[in-house]
Amino acid sequence: MSDNLQQAIQRQVLVLSEDEKRRVYDFMQNLQTEKKNGHAKPISAIFENLSDEISLDEWKELPSDGAENHDHYLYGSPRKPE
């Protein structure tokens, strides 16, 4: 890493709140773990983390036919008959 980039990062970190510094630290730890393991997180871990952040009420609003009618939800095509 160039000295200029490292100094720029250090300056940015100085103005962060403690919570933001913790998030940066956690992010850096994840990067190091991924580098050490030679791969990124499995998709199942990503979905598990996301699912923890979504309330049950929000889950209930998601369509149950999303796989079958993905073109409808993505592009507005007509829904497939049931």
PDB file of N, CA, C and O in Angstrom, chain B, residues numbered from 101:
ATOM      1  N   MET B 101       0.862  -1.166   0.000  1.00  0.00           N
ATOM      2  CA  MET B 101       0.000   0.000   0.000  1.00  0.00           C
ATOM      3  C   MET B 101       0.908   1.227   0.000  1.00  0.00           C
ATOM      4  O   MET B 101       1.902   1.291   0.723  1.00  0.00           O
ATOM      5  N   SER B 102       0.548   2.164  -0.803  1.00  0.00           N
ATOM      6  CA  SER B 102       1.338   3.390  -0.844  1.00  0.00           C
ATOM      7  C   SER B 102       1.152   4.174   0.450  1.00  0.00           C
ATOM      8  O   SER B 102       0.102   4.105   1.088  1.00  0.00           O
ATOM      9  N   ASP B 103       2.183   4.917   0.823  1.00  0.00           N
ATOM     10  CA  ASP B 103       2.101   5.721   2.048  1.00  0.00           C
ATOM     11  C   ASP B 103       0.962   6.725   1.980  1.00  0.00           C
ATOM     12  O   ASP B 103       0.302   6.982   2.986  1.00  0.00           O
ATOM     13  N   ASN B 104       0.723   7.303   0.787  1.00  0.00           N
ATOM     14  CA  ASN B 104      -0.363   8.282   0.649  1.00  0.00           C
ATOM     15  C   ASN B 104      -1.721   7.659   0.944  1.00  0.00           C
ATOM     16  O   ASN B 104      -2.551   8.268   1.619  1.00  0.00           O
ATOM     17  N   LEU B 105      -1.950   6.457   0.444  1.00  0.00           N
ATOM     18  CA  LEU B 105      -3.229   5.788   0.674  1.00  0.00           C
ATOM     19  C   LEU B 105      -3.382   5.427   2.147  1.00  0.00           C
ATOM     20  O   LEU B 105      -4.451   5.618   2.727  1.00  0.00           O
ATOM     21  N   GLN B 106      -2.337   4.914   2.743  1.00  0.00           N
ATOM     22  CA  GLN B 106      -2.395   4.552   4.149  1.00  0.00           C
ATOM     23  C   GLN B 106      -2.660   5.786   5.018  1.00  0.00           C
ATOM     24  O   GLN B 106      -3.453   5.719   5.957  1.00  0.00           O
ATOM     25  N   GLN B 107      -2.018   6.887   4.718  1.00  0.00           N
ATOM     26  CA  GLN B 107      -2.242   8.121   5.471  1.00  0.00           C
ATOM     27  C   GLN B 107      -3.676   8.635   5.280  1.00  0.00           C
ATOM     28  O   GLN B 107      -4.297   9.118   6.226  1.00  0.00           O
ATOM     29  N   ALA B 108      -4.189   8.530   4.065  1.00  0.00           N
ATOM     30  CA  ALA B 108      -5.562   8.964   3.791  1.00  0.00           C
ATOM     31  C   ALA B 108      -6.552   8.124   4.596  1.00  0.00           C
ATOM     32  O   ALA B 108      -7.517   8.661   5.138  1.00  0.00           O
ATOM     33  N   ILE B 109      -6.325   6.826   4.678  1.00  0.00           N
ATOM     34  CA  ILE B 109      -7.198   5.942   5.458  1.00  0.00           C
ATOM     35  C   ILE B 109      -7.125   6.316   6.935  1.00  0.00           C
ATOM     36  O   ILE B 109      -8.151   6.394   7.610  1.00  0.00           O
ATOM     37  N   GLN B 110      -5.928   6.545   7.428  1.00  0.00           N
ATOM     38  CA  GLN B 110      -5.766   6.908   8.840  1.00  0.00           C
ATOM     39  C   GLN B 110      -6.485   8.218   9.160  1.00  0.00           C
ATOM     40  O   GLN B 110      -7.097   8.337  10.221  1.00  0.00           O
ATOM     41  N   ARG B 111      -6.421   9.188   8.274  1.00  0.00           N
ATOM     42  CA  ARG B 111      -7.119  10.462   8.495  1.00  0.00           C
ATOM     43  C   ARG B 111      -8.626  10.252   8.542  1.00  0.00           C
ATOM     44  O   ARG B 111      -9.313  10.852   9.369  1.00  0.00           O
ATOM     45  N   GLN B 112      -9.138   9.408   7.663  1.00  0.00           N
ATOM     46  CA  GLN B 112     -10.580   9.151   7.634  1.00  0.00           C
ATOM     47  C   GLN B 112     -11.039   8.457   8.907  1.00  0.00           C
ATOM     48  O   GLN B 112     -12.113   8.765   9.424  1.00  0.00           O
ATOM     49  N   VAL B 113     -10.250   7.536   9.414  1.00  0.00           N
ATOM     50  CA  VAL B 113     -10.620   6.784  10.614  1.00  0.00           C
ATOM     51  C   VAL B 113     -10.696   7.704  11.831  1.00  0.00           C
ATOM     52  O   VAL B 113     -11.515   7.477  12.722  1.00  0.00           O
ATOM     53  N   LEU B 114      -9.871   8.718  11.881  1.00  0.00           N
ATOM     54  CA  LEU B 114      -9.835   9.620  13.031  1.00  0.00           C
ATOM     55  C   LEU B 114     -11.170  10.311  13.287  1.00  0.00           C
ATOM     56  O   LEU B 114     -11.492  10.614  14.436  1.00  0.00           O
ATOM     57  N   VAL B 115     -11.942  10.564  12.253  1.00  0.00           N
ATOM     58  CA  VAL B 115     -13.193  11.310  12.410  1.00  0.00           C
ATOM     59  C   VAL B 115     -14.419  10.407  12.600  1.00  0.00           C
ATOM     60  O   VAL B 115     -15.537  10.906  12.725  1.00  0.00           O
ATOM     61  N   LEU B 116     -14.220   9.103  12.622  1.00  0.00           N
ATOM     62  CA  LEU B 116     -15.337   8.174  12.776  1.00  0.00           C
ATOM     63  C   LEU B 116     -15.759   8.045  14.236  1.00  0.00           C
ATOM     64  O   LEU B 116     -14.953   8.227  15.148  1.00  0.00           O
ATOM     65  N   SER B 117     -17.033   7.730  14.441  1.00  0.00           N
ATOM     66  CA  SER B 117     -17.524   7.424  15.784  1.00  0.00           C
ATOM     67  C   SER B 117     -16.968   6.054  16.206  1.00  0.00           C
ATOM     68  O   SER B 117     -16.421   5.321  15.383  1.00  0.00           O
ATOM     69  N   GLU B 118     -17.113   5.724  17.471  1.00  0.00           N
ATOM     70  CA  GLU B 118     -16.630   4.433  17.959  1.00  0.00           C
ATOM     71  C   GLU B 118     -17.344   3.279  17.249  1.00  0.00           C
ATOM     72  O   GLU B 118     -16.723   2.273  16.906  1.00  0.00           O
ATOM     73  N   ASP B 119     -18.648   3.434  17.034  1.00  0.00           N
ATOM     74  CA  ASP B 119     -19.405   2.400  16.336  1.00  0.00           C
ATOM     75  C   ASP B 119     -18.902   2.223  14.903  1.00  0.00           C
ATOM     76  O   ASP B 119     -18.746   1.098  14.429  1.00  0.00           O
ATOM     77  N   GLU B 120     -18.654   3.315  14.233  1.00  0.00           N
ATOM     78  CA  GLU B 120     -18.143   3.248  12.860  1.00  0.00           C
ATOM     79  C   GLU B 120     -16.748   2.633  12.828  1.00  0.00           C
ATOM     80  O   GLU B 120     -16.432   1.866  11.918  1.00  0.00           O
ATOM     81  N   LYS B 121     -15.916   2.959  13.803  1.00  0.00           N
ATOM     82  CA  LYS B 121     -14.578   2.354  13.873  1.00  0.00           C
ATOM     83  C   LYS B 121     -14.692   0.847  14.070  1.00  0.00           C
ATOM     84  O   LYS B 121     -13.926   0.085  13.480  1.00  0.00           O
ATOM     85  N   ARG B 122     -15.643   0.410  14.894  1.00  0.00           N
ATOM     86  CA  ARG B 122     -15.853  -1.024  15.113  1.00  0.00           C
ATOM     87  C   ARG B 122     -16.266  -1.707  13.819  1.00  0.00           C
ATOM     88  O   ARG B 122     -15.804  -2.809  13.520  1.00  0.00           O
ATOM     89  N   ARG B 123     -17.140  -1.053  13.045  1.00  0.00           N
ATOM     90  CA  ARG B 123     -17.584  -1.633  11.774  1.00  0.00           C
ATOM     91  C   ARG B 123     -16.426  -1.732  10.786  1.00  0.00           C
ATOM     92  O   ARG B 123     -16.311  -2.719  10.060  1.00  0.00           O
ATOM     93  N   VAL B 124     -15.570  -0.714  10.755  1.00  0.00           N
ATOM     94  CA  VAL B 124     -14.390  -0.749   9.882  1.00  0.00           C
ATOM     95  C   VAL B 124     -13.468  -1.880  10.314  1.00  0.00           C
ATOM     96  O   VAL B 124     -12.957  -2.629   9.482  1.00  0.00           O
ATOM     97  N   TYR B 125     -13.259  -1.997  11.623  1.00  0.00           N
ATOM     98  CA  TYR B 125     -12.404  -3.062  12.144  1.00  0.00           C
ATOM     99  C   TYR B 125     -12.958  -4.442  11.769  1.00  0.00           C
ATOM    100  O   TYR B 125     -12.215  -5.312  11.316  1.00  0.00           O
ATOM    101  N   ASP B 126     -14.264  -4.633  11.959  1.00  0.00           N
ATOM    102  CA  ASP B 126     -14.890  -5.911  11.603  1.00  0.00           C
ATOM    103  C   ASP B 126     -14.738  -6.202  10.116  1.00  0.00           C
ATOM    104  O   ASP B 126     -14.469  -7.337   9.723  1.00  0.00           O
ATOM    105  N   PHE B 127     -14.913  -5.170   9.291  1.00  0.00           N
ATOM    106  CA  PHE B 127     -14.748  -5.333   7.850  1.00  0.00           C
ATOM    107  C   PHE B 127     -13.329  -5.775   7.521  1.00  0.00           C
ATOM    108  O   PHE B 127     -13.128  -6.671   6.702  1.00  0.00           O
ATOM    109  N   MET B 128     -12.355  -5.152   8.155  1.00  0.00           N
ATOM    110  CA  MET B 128     -10.958  -5.505   7.898  1.00  0.00           C
ATOM    111  C   MET B 128     -10.662  -6.929   8.351  1.00  0.00           C
ATOM    112  O   MET B 128      -9.917  -7.651   7.688  1.00  0.00           O
ATOM    113  N   GLN B 129     -11.244  -7.335   9.481  1.00  0.00           N
ATOM    114  CA  GLN B 129     -11.067  -8.704   9.960  1.00  0.00           C
ATOM    115  C   GLN B 129     -11.644  -9.701   8.950  1.00  0.00           C
ATOM    116  O   GLN B 129     -11.036 -10.734   8.668  1.00  0.00           O
ATOM    117  N   ASN B 130     -12.826  -9.379   8.411  1.00  0.00           N
ATOM    118  CA  ASN B 130     -13.441 -10.257   7.407  1.00  0.00           C
ATOM    119  C   ASN B 130     -12.571 -10.363   6.160  1.00  0.00           C
ATOM    120  O   ASN B 130     -12.428 -11.448   5.596  1.00  0.00           O
ATOM    121  N   LEU B 131     -11.994  -9.257   5.729  1.00  0.00           N
ATOM    122  CA  LEU B 131     -11.104  -9.291   4.563  1.00  0.00           C
ATOM    123  C   LEU B 131      -9.906 -10.191   4.811  1.00  0.00           C
ATOM    124  O   LEU B 131      -9.520 -10.969   3.938  1.00  0.00           O
ATOM    125  N   GLN B 132      -9.316 -10.092   5.999  1.00  0.00           N
ATOM    126  CA  GLN B 132      -8.157 -10.916   6.328  1.00  0.00           C
ATOM    127  C   GLN B 132      -8.527 -12.389   6.392  1.00  0.00           C
ATOM    128  O   GLN B 132      -7.765 -13.247   5.945  1.00  0.00           O
ATOM    129  N   THR B 133      -9.692 -12.681   6.945  1.00  0.00           N
ATOM    130  CA  THR B 133     -10.149 -14.073   7.020  1.00  0.00           C
ATOM    131  C   THR B 133     -10.371 -14.639   5.624  1.00  0.00           C
ATOM    132  O   THR B 133      -9.962 -15.763   5.334  1.00  0.00           O
ATOM    133  N   GLU B 134     -11.017 -13.862   4.758  1.00  0.00           N
ATOM    134  CA  GLU B 134     -11.252 -14.308   3.384  1.00  0.00           C
ATOM    135  C   GLU B 134      -9.933 -14.543   2.659  1.00  0.00           C
ATOM    136  O   GLU B 134      -9.785 -15.522   1.928  1.00  0.00           O
ATOM    137  N   LYS B 135      -8.987 -13.651   2.863  1.00  0.00           N
ATOM    138  CA  LYS B 135      -7.681 -13.792   2.206  1.00  0.00           C
ATOM    139  C   LYS B 135      -6.973 -15.046   2.701  1.00  0.00           C
ATOM    140  O   LYS B 135      -6.391 -15.791   1.913  1.00  0.00           O
ATOM    141  N   LYS B 136      -7.025 -15.278   4.021  1.00  0.00           N
ATOM    142  CA  LYS B 136      -6.369 -16.441   4.607  1.00  0.00           C
ATOM    143  C   LYS B 136      -7.007 -17.737   4.123  1.00  0.00           C
ATOM    144  O   LYS B 136      -6.311 -18.711   3.836  1.00  0.00           O
ATOM    145  N   ASN B 137      -8.337 -17.742   4.036  1.00  0.00           N
ATOM    146  CA  ASN B 137      -9.051 -18.943   3.606  1.00  0.00           C
ATOM    147  C   ASN B 137      -9.034 -19.125   2.097  1.00  0.00           C
ATOM    148  O   ASN B 137      -9.336 -20.208   1.594  1.00  0.00           O
ATOM    149  N   GLY B 138      -8.685 -18.080   1.383  1.00  0.00           N
ATOM    150  CA  GLY B 138      -8.624 -18.171  -0.072  1.00  0.00           C
ATOM    151  C   GLY B 138      -9.972 -18.067  -0.751  1.00  0.00           C
ATOM    152  O   GLY B 138     -10.078 -18.335  -1.947  1.00  0.00           O
ATOM    153  N   HIS B 139     -10.998 -17.686  -0.023  1.00  0.00           N
ATOM    154  CA  HIS B 139     -12.319 -17.546  -0.631  1.00  0.00           C
ATOM    155  C   HIS B 139     -13.183 -16.626   0.210  1.00  0.00           C
ATOM    156  O   HIS B 139     -12.880 -16.331   1.366  1.00  0.00           O
ATOM    157  N   ALA B 140     -14.253 -16.189  -0.400  1.00  0.00           N
ATOM    158  CA  ALA B 140     -15.215 -15.326   0.289  1.00  0.00           C
ATOM    159  C   ALA B 140     -16.195 -16.198   1.074  1.00  0.00           C
ATOM    160  O   ALA B 140     -16.142 -17.426   1.001  1.00  0.00           O
ATOM    161  N   LYS B 141     -17.078 -15.559   1.813  1.00  0.00           N
ATOM    162  CA  LYS B 141     -18.099 -16.277   2.574  1.00  0.00           C
ATOM    163  C   LYS B 141     -18.988 -17.072   1.629  1.00  0.00           C
ATOM    164  O   LYS B 141     -19.243 -16.646   0.503  1.00  0.00           O
ATOM    165  N   PRO B 142     -19.459 -18.231   2.089  1.00  0.00           N
ATOM    166  CA  PRO B 142     -20.435 -18.956   1.280  1.00  0.00           C
ATOM    167  C   PRO B 142     -21.732 -18.156   1.178  1.00  0.00           C
ATOM    168  O   PRO B 142     -22.080 -17.397   2.083  1.00  0.00           O
ATOM    169  N   ILE B 143     -22.430 -18.333   0.082  1.00  0.00           N
ATOM    170  CA  ILE B 143     -23.672 -17.595  -0.132  1.00  0.00           C
ATOM    171  C   ILE B 143     -24.672 -17.867   0.976  1.00  0.00           C
ATOM    172  O   ILE B 143     -25.455 -16.987   1.332  1.00  0.00           O
ATOM    173  N   SER B 144     -24.656 -19.076   1.527  1.00  0.00           N
ATOM    174  CA  SER B 144     -25.587 -19.397   2.615  1.00  0.00           C
ATOM    175  C   SER B 144     -25.329 -18.518   3.838  1.00  0.00           C
ATOM    176  O   SER B 144     -26.274 -18.125   4.522  1.00  0.00           O
ATOM    177  N   ALA B 145     -24.072 -18.206   4.122  1.00  0.00           N
ATOM    178  CA  ALA B 145     -23.750 -17.331   5.261  1.00  0.00           C
ATOM    179  C   ALA B 145     -24.221 -15.904   4.992  1.00  0.00           C
ATOM    180  O   ALA B 145     -24.683 -15.214   5.901  1.00  0.00           O
ATOM    181  N   ILE B 146     -24.103 -15.472   3.748  1.00  0.00           N
ATOM    182  CA  ILE B 146     -24.563 -14.127   3.387  1.00  0.00           C
ATOM    183  C   ILE B 146     -26.073 -14.034   3.566  1.00  0.00           C
ATOM    184  O   ILE B 146     -26.573 -13.068   4.143  1.00  0.00           O
ATOM    185  N   PHE B 147     -26.806 -15.040   3.072  1.00  0.00           N
ATOM    186  CA  PHE B 147     -28.266 -15.040   3.224  1.00  0.00           C
ATOM    187  C   PHE B 147     -28.670 -15.129   4.692  1.00  0.00           C
ATOM    188  O   PHE B 147     -29.638 -14.494   5.111  1.00  0.00           O
ATOM    189  N   GLU B 148     -27.933 -15.911   5.472  1.00  0.00           N
ATOM    190  CA  GLU B 148     -28.251 -16.029   6.890  1.00  0.00           C
ATOM    191  C   GLU B 148     -28.081 -14.680   7.589  1.00  0.00           C
ATOM    192  O   GLU B 148     -28.917 -14.293   8.405  1.00  0.00           O
ATOM    193  N   ASN B 149     -27.007 -13.970   7.271  1.00  0.00           N
ATOM    194  CA  ASN B 149     -26.798 -12.641   7.859  1.00  0.00           C
ATOM    195  C   ASN B 149     -27.895 -11.675   7.440  1.00  0.00           C
ATOM    196  O   ASN B 149     -28.384 -10.898   8.260  1.00  0.00           O
ATOM    197  N   LEU B 150     -28.283 -11.718   6.173  1.00  0.00           N
ATOM    198  CA  LEU B 150     -29.347 -10.845   5.697  1.00  0.00           C
ATOM    199  C   LEU B 150     -30.679 -11.188   6.339  1.00  0.00           C
ATOM    200  O   LEU B 150     -31.449 -10.298   6.703  1.00  0.00           O
ATOM    201  N   SER B 151     -30.948 -12.466   6.475  1.00  0.00           N
ATOM    202  CA  SER B 151     -32.237 -12.873   7.036  1.00  0.00           C
ATOM    203  C   SER B 151     -32.369 -12.443   8.490  1.00  0.00           C
ATOM    204  O   SER B 151     -33.480 -12.216   8.967  1.00  0.00           O
ATOM    205  N   ASP B 152     -31.257 -12.328   9.195  1.00  0.00           N
ATOM    206  CA  ASP B 152     -31.302 -11.857  10.577  1.00  0.00           C
ATOM    207  C   ASP B 152     -31.710 -10.391  10.662  1.00  0.00           C
ATOM    208  O   ASP B 152     -32.216  -9.946  11.693  1.00  0.00           O
ATOM    209  N   GLU B 153     -31.496  -9.643   9.592  1.00  0.00           N
ATOM    210  CA  GLU B 153     -31.779  -8.214   9.581  1.00  0.00           C
ATOM    211  C   GLU B 153     -33.197  -7.881   9.114  1.00  0.00           C
ATOM    212  O   GLU B 153     -33.615  -6.725   9.182  1.00  0.00           O
ATOM    213  N   ILE B 154     -33.936  -8.879   8.642  1.00  0.00           N
ATOM    214  CA  ILE B 154     -35.277  -8.655   8.099  1.00  0.00           C
ATOM    215  C   ILE B 154     -36.308  -9.154   9.098  1.00  0.00           C
ATOM    216  O   ILE B 154     -36.227 -10.288   9.572  1.00  0.00           O
ATOM    217  N   SER B 155     -37.271  -8.310   9.413  1.00  0.00           N
ATOM    218  CA  SER B 155     -38.299  -8.692  10.383  1.00  0.00           C
ATOM    219  C   SER B 155     -39.251  -9.734   9.774  1.00  0.00           C
ATOM    220  O   SER B 155     -39.339  -9.880   8.555  1.00  0.00           O
ATOM    221  N   LEU B 156     -39.954 -10.447  10.647  1.00  0.00           N
ATOM    222  CA  LEU B 156     -40.918 -11.450  10.181  1.00  0.00           C
ATOM    223  C   LEU B 156     -42.023 -10.820   9.349  1.00  0.00           C
ATOM    224  O   LEU B 156     -42.491 -11.418   8.380  1.00  0.00           O
ATOM    225  N   ASP B 157     -42.443  -9.615   9.721  1.00  0.00           N
ATOM    226  CA  ASP B 157     -43.479  -8.926   8.948  1.00  0.00           C
ATOM    227  C   ASP B 157     -43.012  -8.655   7.522  1.00  0.00           C
ATOM    228  O   ASP B 157     -43.785  -8.788   6.574  1.00  0.00           O
ATOM    229  N   GLU B 158     -41.749  -8.276   7.374  1.00  0.00           N
ATOM    230  CA  GLU B 158     -41.218  -8.029   6.031  1.00  0.00           C
ATOM    231  C   GLU B 158     -41.127  -9.327   5.231  1.00  0.00           C
ATOM    232  O   GLU B 158     -41.410  -9.338   4.033  1.00  0.00           O
ATOM    233  N   TRP B 159     -40.732 -10.429   5.892  1.00  0.00           N
ATOM    234  CA  TRP B 159     -40.671 -11.717   5.202  1.00  0.00           C
ATOM    235  C   TRP B 159     -42.046 -12.111   4.662  1.00  0.00           C
ATOM    236  O   TRP B 159     -42.160 -12.654   3.563  1.00  0.00           O
ATOM    237  N   LYS B 160     -43.092 -11.828   5.451  1.00  0.00           N
ATOM    238  CA  LYS B 160     -44.448 -12.208   5.051  1.00  0.00           C
ATOM    239  C   LYS B 160     -44.915 -11.453   3.805  1.00  0.00           C
ATOM    240  O   LYS B 160     -45.788 -11.928   3.079  1.00  0.00           O
ATOM    241  N   GLU B 161     -44.333 -10.282   3.561  1.00  0.00           N
ATOM    242  CA  GLU B 161     -44.726  -9.487   2.393  1.00  0.00           C
ATOM    243  C   GLU B 161     -44.034  -9.938   1.103  1.00  0.00           C
ATOM    244  O   GLU B 161     -44.427  -9.518   0.014  1.00  0.00           O
ATOM    245  N   LEU B 162     -43.021 -10.778   1.212  1.00  0.00           N
ATOM    246  CA  LEU B 162     -42.323 -11.253   0.011  1.00  0.00           C
ATOM    247  C   LEU B 162     -43.207 -12.230  -0.750  1.00  0.00           C
ATOM    248  O   LEU B 162     -43.959 -12.986  -0.135  1.00  0.00           O
ATOM    249  N   PRO B 163     -43.130 -12.228  -2.074  1.00  0.00           N
ATOM    250  CA  PRO B 163     -43.968 -13.140  -2.860  1.00  0.00           C
ATOM    251  C   PRO B 163     -43.547 -14.596  -2.670  1.00  0.00           C
ATOM    252  O   PRO B 163     -42.360 -14.907  -2.575  1.00  0.00           O
ATOM    253  N   SER B 164     -44.534 -15.473  -2.617  1.00  0.00           N
ATOM    254  CA  SER B 164     -44.231 -16.902  -2.453  1.00  0.00           C
ATOM    255  C   SER B 164     -43.943 -17.572  -3.796  1.00  0.00           C
ATOM    256  O   SER B 164     -43.458 -18.703  -3.833  1.00  0.00           O
ATOM    257  N   ASP B 165     -44.240 -16.878  -4.900  1.00  0.00           N
ATOM    258  CA  ASP B 165     -44.009 -17.456  -6.233  1.00  0.00           C
ATOM    259  C   ASP B 165     -42.831 -16.754  -6.927  1.00  0.00           C
ATOM    260  O   ASP B 165     -42.798 -16.662  -8.154  1.00  0.00           O
ATOM    261  N   GLY B 166     -41.887 -16.273  -6.155  1.00  0.00           N
ATOM    262  CA  GLY B 166     -40.771 -15.499  -6.710  1.00  0.00           C
ATOM    263  C   GLY B 166     -39.930 -16.264  -7.715  1.00  0.00           C
ATOM    264  O   GLY B 166     -39.494 -15.691  -8.713  1.00  0.00           O
ATOM    265  N   ALA B 167     -39.693 -17.554  -7.471  1.00  0.00           N
ATOM    266  CA  ALA B 167     -38.873 -18.335  -8.395  1.00  0.00           C
ATOM    267  C   ALA B 167     -39.609 -18.566  -9.718  1.00  0.00           C
ATOM    268  O   ALA B 167     -39.028 -18.420 -10.794  1.00  0.00           O
ATOM    269  N   GLU B 168     -40.877 -18.922  -9.629  1.00  0.00           N
ATOM    270  CA  GLU B 168     -41.661 -19.215 -10.830  1.00  0.00           C
ATOM    271  C   GLU B 168     -41.937 -17.958 -11.650  1.00  0.00           C
ATOM    272  O   GLU B 168     -41.921 -18.004 -12.880  1.00  0.00           O
ATOM    273  N   ASN B 169     -42.188 -16.846 -10.982  1.00  0.00           N
ATOM    274  CA  ASN B 169     -42.558 -15.609 -11.667  1.00  0.00           C
ATOM    275  C   ASN B 169     -41.487 -14.518 -11.553  1.00  0.00           C
ATOM    276  O   ASN B 169     -41.800 -13.330 -11.482  1.00  0.00           O
ATOM    277  N   HIS B 170     -40.224 -14.943 -11.538  1.00  0.00           N
ATOM    278  CA  HIS B 170     -39.156 -13.943 -11.383  1.00  0.00           C
ATOM    279  C   HIS B 170     -39.167 -12.904 -12.499  1.00  0.00           C
ATOM    280  O   HIS B 170     -38.849 -11.739 -12.256  1.00  0.00           O
ATOM    281  N   ASP B 171     -39.526 -13.301 -13.716  1.00  0.00           N
ATOM    282  CA  ASP B 171     -39.596 -12.320 -14.812  1.00  0.00           C
ATOM    283  C   ASP B 171     -40.653 -11.254 -14.542  1.00  0.00           C
ATOM    284  O   ASP B 171     -40.486 -10.093 -14.913  1.00  0.00           O
ATOM    285  N   HIS B 172     -41.731 -11.657 -13.899  1.00  0.00           N
ATOM    286  CA  HIS B 172     -42.776 -10.691 -13.544  1.00  0.00           C
ATOM    287  C   HIS B 172     -42.237  -9.666 -12.545  1.00  0.00           C
ATOM    288  O   HIS B 172     -42.442  -8.463 -12.704  1.00  0.00           O
ATOM    289  N   TYR B 173     -41.547 -10.156 -11.520  1.00  0.00           N
ATOM    290  CA  TYR B 173     -41.052  -9.263 -10.466  1.00  0.00           C
ATOM    291  C   TYR B 173     -39.861  -8.427 -10.917  1.00  0.00           C
ATOM    292  O   TYR B 173     -39.686  -7.300 -10.455  1.00  0.00           O
ATOM    293  N   LEU B 174     -39.049  -8.964 -11.807  1.00  0.00           N
ATOM    294  CA  LEU B 174     -37.876  -8.223 -12.270  1.00  0.00           C
ATOM    295  C   LEU B 174     -38.185  -7.283 -13.427  1.00  0.00           C
ATOM    296  O   LEU B 174     -37.693  -6.155 -13.470  1.00  0.00           O
ATOM    297  N   TYR B 175     -39.019  -7.764 -14.384  1.00  0.00           N
ATOM    298  CA  TYR B 175     -39.200  -7.021 -15.630  1.00  0.00           C
ATOM    299  C   TYR B 175     -40.645  -6.590 -15.914  1.00  0.00           C
ATOM    300  O   TYR B 175     -40.903  -5.874 -16.882  1.00  0.00           O
ATOM    301  N   GLY B 176     -41.574  -7.026 -15.075  1.00  0.00           N
ATOM    302  CA  GLY B 176     -42.961  -6.647 -15.285  1.00  0.00           C
ATOM    303  C   GLY B 176     -43.699  -7.513 -16.286  1.00  0.00           C
ATOM    304  O   GLY B 176     -44.794  -7.152 -16.719  1.00  0.00           O
ATOM    305  N   SER B 177     -43.127  -8.649 -16.667  1.00  0.00           N
ATOM    306  CA  SER B 177     -43.822  -9.575 -17.589  1.00  0.00           C
ATOM    307  C   SER B 177     -45.091 -10.105 -16.913  1.00  0.00           C
ATOM    308  O   SER B 177     -45.210 -10.065 -15.688  1.00  0.00           O
ATOM    309  N   PRO B 178     -46.038 -10.602 -17.720  1.00  0.00           N
ATOM    310  CA  PRO B 178     -47.247 -11.188 -17.115  1.00  0.00           C
ATOM    311  C   PRO B 178     -46.879 -12.384 -16.238  1.00  0.00           C
ATOM    312  O   PRO B 178     -45.930 -13.110 -16.532  1.00  0.00           O
ATOM    313  N   ARG B 179     -47.630 -12.580 -15.172  1.00  0.00           N
ATOM    314  CA  ARG B 179     -47.408 -13.726 -14.298  1.00  0.00           C
ATOM    315  C   ARG B 179     -47.788 -15.006 -15.009  1.00  0.00           C
ATOM    316  O   ARG B 179     -48.684 -15.017 -15.853  1.00  0.00           O
ATOM    317  N   LYS B 180     -47.103 -16.085 -14.665  1.00  0.00           N
ATOM    318  CA  LYS B 180     -47.454 -17.407 -15.197  1.00  0.00           C
ATOM    319  C   LYS B 180     -48.681 -17.901 -14.472  1.00  0.00           C
ATOM    320  O   LYS B 180     -48.827 -17.676 -13.270  1.00  0.00           O
ATOM    321  N   PRO B 181     -49.576 -18.577 -15.194  1.00  0.00           N
ATOM    322  CA  PRO B 181     -50.778 -19.109 -14.524  1.00  0.00           C
ATOM    323  C   PRO B 181     -50.406 -20.163 -13.493  1.00  0.00           C
ATOM    324  O   PRO B 181     -49.422 -20.888 -13.643  1.00  0.00           O
ATOM    325  N   GLU B 182     -51.229 -20.232 -12.430  1.00  0.00           N
ATOM    326  CA  GLU B 182     -50.973 -21.214 -11.361  1.00  0.00           C
ATOM    327  C   GLU B 182     -51.443 -22.565 -11.719  1.00  0.00           C
ATOM    328  O   GLU B 182     -51.300 -23.498 -10.929  1.00  0.00           O
TER     329      GLU B 182
END
